[in-house]
Structures are given as structure tokens and as C-alpha cells.
Amino acid sequence: MNPSVVALLVSHDGTRWLPAVIDGLAAQTCPVAGVVCVDTGSKDDSVDLLLDAFDEVATLPGRTSYPEAVRNGLEQVSADQAEWIWLLHDDSNPAPDALERLLAAAEAGGRDGTVLEILVLVALAHQAGGDVPAALVATRRAVALAQAEGYVRVFADEGTAVATLLKALLRRRPADPGAGYLRRLVAAASSGGHQPAASQGGLIEPLSDRELDVLRLLATELGGPEVARELHVALSTVRTHTKSIYAKLGVGSRRAAVRRATELDLLARHRSH
């Protein structure tokens, strides 16, 4: 099962090229979960073309930069709608197997571009721009998404900047059922990810026994489907555990995870049990 992907398409006077982009998205061998369209002040028929194809288009002034348009589009993607975002411009012309090949390359490289990471970056961008309410909205969405999997590292890595936003959320909801998790994020972010831990070489979050099982097999030559068969679980379950392992080890690839686990002596320790 492939990760869910939302295409984020930005246009500006793209009537000449948009039909090819629209047809290319419709023809993907690995379909996207949705398409978010943002137009920056087009004076041609771009908006009409996008509306005919996708029903909804966010329209921004012509002076809007591409990064600002992307940020606007990201705010329209719900936290549970996509694992990855596929950025496209109006002059893109994706081949039918473009997304399938991108996903295969990303999986082979162990990359884990997530909505969670994007939401944290959006929150920090709003904060830097002085838009605190928008920053808190993005932070709240990031926390809601992270809590389901117990992620901490992505917040810890951003340090005191995100800690300020987390503290603001905590002040607003001190009695919330998730307040304990928020306090944990505040502590990790305030310490810049250097919070000591009682086991597993100082990890902020120790790996579960099942994650250690997956990690041990990641250190072999087995591919994802073979790991799933070895553990008698679905491939999607292996991917979920792998994602959690990467987050807890603070890495972005299989090779880096094995290297980090070796440094922490996690593989040898697990084999000895």
C-alpha cells in the first residue's frame, strides 16, 4: 500500500501548460489522494481550467511568491489527509508513472517527508512573520498528528522556537487530556533534544520491542516485503514501525538508522535478549 500523497499545484498565467498538468495528474498509475490548487493572480484562463478539473482554487495576489503560495496550499491540507506532498507548478508535465517512480525512489532512500514536519515548519514560518494565531493553529494540528504516534524528535530538533509555541498551547489547555504529552514536547524542545533518558543510549523515546525487531531486520539485506513476511505482519505495519524508528533515532534513512543503532549498541543488546 503506497503512502497517501496530495499534489499541491501552483499556477500563474499557466493556460498554455495547465491542460498537460491536469491530464498528467489524472493519468498517474499511482493516483494522488487529492489536489490542492493555488493561483497567484493569473490574468488568463488558469483559474477556470483549475476549477473545471478540481472544483476549488485558492486565489492570491500576483505578487505572491512561490514559497508563500506553497505555504498557503499546505494550510489547506488536513493533518490526516496525506503523508507526503507533491509540489507541482503549472508548467510541470508529469509522466503517467512519475509519482510511482518518485515513491519508489523515496522508499529506497529511506526518506520520510511527512505532513507533521511540514506543519512544524509552517508554524515556525508564521511565528517568524509575526502571525502568532496562525502559528498556533499549525502547531495545534502538528501536535494532534504527532500524539497519535508519540513523536517527539521532530519538535525537539526545532528547539526553543517551537517550545515557545508549545508552551502557549499548554497555557490555553492545561487540563486537556493531551496536556501530559504537550509537557513532554515542551521539555524536549526546550532542551534542544538533549534530554537524558534512562535507557537505550539516551534516546528521548525508547524503541519498543517490536520496533527493535524491525530495526534488527533493517540491518540485513531484506527488503520491506521480506521484513513483513519475517515478522508475519502487513507491509504497512512495517512502514509504520520504520517511520517511528526513524523519528526516535532522529534519522531520515535506513542506512542512517542502522548506523545510529550501531552507535547506541541497540542491535547487539537486542540480540542478547
matplotlib code that plots the C-alpha trace (Angstrom):
import matplotlib.pyplot as plt

x = [0.0, 1.5, 1.6, -1.2, 0.0, -1.6, -0.5, -0.1, -0.3, 0.7, -0.3, 0.4, -0.8, -0.4, -3.2, -0.7, 0.6, -2.1, -4.1, -1.0, -0.5, -4.2, -4.1, -0.9, -2.3, -5.4, -3.3, -1.0, -0.5, -0.3, -3.3, -3.0, -5.3, -6.2, -5.1, -4.8, -4.7, -3.3, -3.3, -1.2, -3.0, -3.4, -4.8, -5.5, -7.9, -5.8, -8.4, -11.2, -9.2, -8.4, -11.9, -13.2, -10.7, -10.6, -13.6, -11.7, -8.8, -7.3, -6.6, -3.8, -2.4, 0.0, 2.9, 2.7, 6.0, 6.1, 7.1, 4.2, 1.8, 3.0, 2.6, -1.0, -1.6, -0.2, -2.6, -5.4, -4.2, -5.7, -3.3, -4.8, -5.2, -1.6, 1.7, 3.6, 3.1, 3.9, 4.8, 3.9, 4.0, 1.7, 4.5, 5.0, 4.1, 4.3, 4.6, 1.9, 4.4, 6.0, 4.6, 5.1, 8.8, 9.1, 7.6, 9.9, 13.0, 11.9, 11.3, 14.7, 16.4, 14.5, 13.1, 10.2, 8.8, 5.7, 2.9, 4.0, 7.4, 5.7, 3.2, 6.0, 7.9, 4.7, 4.2, 7.7, 7.3, 4.1, 5.9, 8.8, 6.4, 4.7, 1.4, 1.1, -2.5, -1.7, 1.4, -0.6, -3.2, -0.4, 1.3, -2.0, -2.5, 1.1, 0.6, -2.7, -1.0, 2.2, 0.4, -1.2, 2.3, 4.0, 6.5, 8.9, 12.0, 10.6, 9.7, 12.9, 15.0, 13.5, 14.5, 13.3, 11.4, 8.8, 9.0, 7.5, 4.5, 4.1, 4.1, 1.4, -0.8, -0.3, -1.3, -4.6, -5.4, -3.7, -6.4, -6.7, -6.3, -3.2, -1.6, 0.9, 2.1, 2.4, 4.5, 6.8, 7.2, 7.9, 10.6, 12.2, 12.1, 13.4, 16.4, 17.0, 16.7, 19.4, 17.1, 18.7, 16.9, 17.1, 17.8, 18.7, 21.7, 20.0, 17.1, 14.3, 11.8, 13.0, 12.2, 9.5, 10.3, 8.6, 10.5, 13.7, 12.6, 12.1, 15.4, 17.3, 15.9, 16.6, 20.2, 20.0, 19.6, 15.9, 13.5, 10.3, 8.0, 10.6, 10.7, 6.9, 6.9, 9.6, 7.6, 4.2, 2.8, 1.5, 3.9, 2.0, 2.8, 6.5, 6.4, 4.6, 7.3, 10.1, 8.7, 8.6, 12.2, 13.5, 11.7, 13.0, 16.6, 16.5, 17.5, 16.0, 17.1, 17.5, 21.3, 21.4, 19.1, 21.3, 24.4, 22.8, 21.5, 25.1, 26.4, 23.9, 24.6, 20.9, 21.4, 23.8, 21.7, 18.5, 20.2, 21.4, 17.9]
y = [0.0, 3.3, 6.4, 8.9, 11.8, 15.2, 17.2, 20.9, 22.8, 26.4, 28.4, 31.8, 32.6, 28.9, 28.4, 27.2, 24.4, 23.5, 21.1, 18.8, 19.0, 18.2, 15.3, 14.1, 14.0, 12.2, 9.5, 8.6, 4.9, 5.7, 8.1, 11.1, 11.3, 14.9, 18.0, 21.5, 24.4, 27.8, 30.6, 33.7, 36.5, 34.9, 37.1, 34.3, 31.3, 29.4, 29.6, 28.5, 25.5, 24.5, 24.9, 22.7, 20.0, 20.2, 22.3, 24.6, 27.0, 29.4, 32.7, 35.0, 38.4, 38.3, 39.5, 36.3, 34.3, 30.6, 29.7, 31.9, 30.1, 26.7, 27.7, 28.7, 25.4, 23.4, 25.1, 23.6, 20.0, 18.3, 16.6, 13.1, 13.6, 13.0, 11.5, 13.3, 16.4, 16.5, 20.1, 21.0, 24.2, 25.0, 24.1, 20.6, 17.7, 14.6, 11.2, 8.7, 6.8, 9.9, 9.6, 5.8, 6.3, 9.1, 7.0, 4.1, 6.3, 7.9, 4.5, 3.2, 6.2, 5.9, 9.4, 10.3, 13.6, 13.9, 16.3, 16.6, 18.0, 20.4, 21.6, 22.4, 24.3, 26.2, 27.1, 28.4, 30.4, 32.0, 32.7, 34.4, 36.5, 37.7, 35.8, 34.1, 32.9, 31.1, 29.7, 28.3, 26.7, 24.9, 23.9, 22.5, 20.5, 19.2, 18.1, 16.4, 14.4, 13.6, 12.5, 9.5, 8.1, 9.6, 11.6, 13.9, 14.2, 16.5, 19.1, 18.6, 19.3, 22.7, 23.8, 26.8, 28.4, 25.7, 25.3, 28.9, 27.8, 24.6, 26.5, 28.9, 25.9, 24.4, 27.6, 27.5, 23.9, 22.9, 20.4, 18.9, 15.1, 15.6, 18.1, 15.5, 14.9, 18.6, 19.0, 16.2, 18.1, 21.3, 19.6, 18.0, 21.2, 23.4, 21.1, 21.0, 17.3, 16.6, 15.4, 12.4, 9.1, 6.2, 3.5, 2.9, 5.2, 8.4, 8.3, 10.7, 7.9, 4.2, 1.8, -0.8, -4.5, -4.7, -1.7, -3.4, -6.5, -4.3, -2.5, -5.8, -6.8, -3.3, -4.1, -7.1, -7.1, -7.9, -5.6, -4.3, -7.1, -9.7, -8.0, -8.1, -11.8, -12.5, -10.8, -12.1, -8.6, -6.4, -4.2, -1.2, -2.2, -2.4, 1.0, 2.4, 0.9, 2.1, 5.7, 5.6, 4.2, 7.0, 9.6, 8.2, 7.8, 11.2, 9.9, 10.0, 6.8, 3.1, 3.3, 6.1, 4.2, 1.2, 3.3, 5.2, 1.9, 0.5, 3.6, 3.1, -0.6, -1.3, -4.2, -6.2, -5.5, -6.7, -9.9, -10.7, -10.8]
z = [0.0, -1.1, 1.2, 0.6, -1.5, -2.1, -5.1, -4.5, -7.8, -8.0, -11.2, -12.6, -16.1, -17.0, -19.5, -22.1, -19.9, -17.4, -19.6, -19.8, -16.0, -15.3, -17.8, -16.3, -12.7, -13.9, -15.7, -12.7, -12.2, -8.5, -8.0, -5.7, -2.7, -3.7, -5.4, -3.8, -6.3, -5.6, -8.2, -7.9, -9.8, -13.2, -15.9, -18.3, -18.0, -15.4, -12.6, -14.9, -16.0, -12.5, -11.3, -14.1, -13.1, -9.3, -8.2, -5.8, -6.2, -3.7, -5.4, -4.1, -5.4, -8.3, -6.1, -4.0, -4.1, -4.8, -1.2, 0.1, -2.3, -1.2, 2.5, 1.7, 0.0, 2.9, 5.3, 3.2, 3.7, 6.7, 9.1, 8.3, 4.6, 3.3, 4.4, 1.5, -0.5, -4.3, -5.3, -8.9, -11.0, -13.9, -16.4, -15.0, -17.2, -15.1, -17.0, -16.0, -13.8, -12.3, -8.8, -8.7, -9.5, -7.0, -4.3, -5.2, -5.1, -1.8, -0.2, -1.5, 0.0, 3.3, 3.0, 5.3, 4.2, 6.4, 6.9, 10.5, 9.6, 7.2, 9.8, 12.2, 9.5, 8.6, 12.3, 12.6, 9.4, 10.7, 14.0, 12.2, 10.2, 13.4, 12.8, 16.1, 15.8, 12.5, 14.1, 16.9, 14.5, 12.7, 15.9, 17.3, 14.1, 14.3, 18.0, 17.2, 14.4, 16.4, 19.5, 17.7, 17.1, 20.1, 18.0, 19.9, 17.9, 15.2, 17.9, 19.9, 16.8, 16.3, 19.9, 21.7, 18.8, 18.7, 22.5, 22.8, 20.6, 22.6, 25.9, 24.5, 23.6, 27.0, 28.7, 26.8, 27.6, 30.9, 31.8, 28.3, 28.2, 26.0, 28.3, 29.6, 26.1, 25.5, 28.6, 27.3, 24.0, 25.8, 27.8, 24.8, 22.6, 25.5, 25.9, 22.1, 22.0, 24.6, 27.3, 29.0, 29.1, 31.4, 28.7, 25.1, 24.9, 25.8, 23.3, 24.1, 23.3, 23.8, 21.0, 21.7, 21.5, 18.1, 16.8, 17.9, 15.9, 12.8, 13.4, 13.6, 10.2, 8.7, 9.4, 7.0, 3.2, 3.4, 1.6, 3.1, 1.9, 3.2, 6.6, 6.8, 6.0, 8.5, 11.3, 10.0, 9.7, 6.9, 4.9, 6.0, 9.6, 8.9, 7.3, 10.4, 12.7, 10.4, 10.4, 14.2, 14.4, 12.2, 14.3, 17.6, 16.3, 14.6, 11.2, 7.7, 6.0, 6.6, 6.4, 8.9, 11.3, 11.2, 11.8, 14.7, 16.2, 16.0, 17.7, 20.5, 20.7, 20.2, 17.8, 19.9, 23.0, 21.3, 20.0, 23.5, 24.9]

ax = plt.figure().add_subplot(projection="3d")
ax.plot(x, y, z, "-o")
ax.set_aspect("equal")
plt.show()
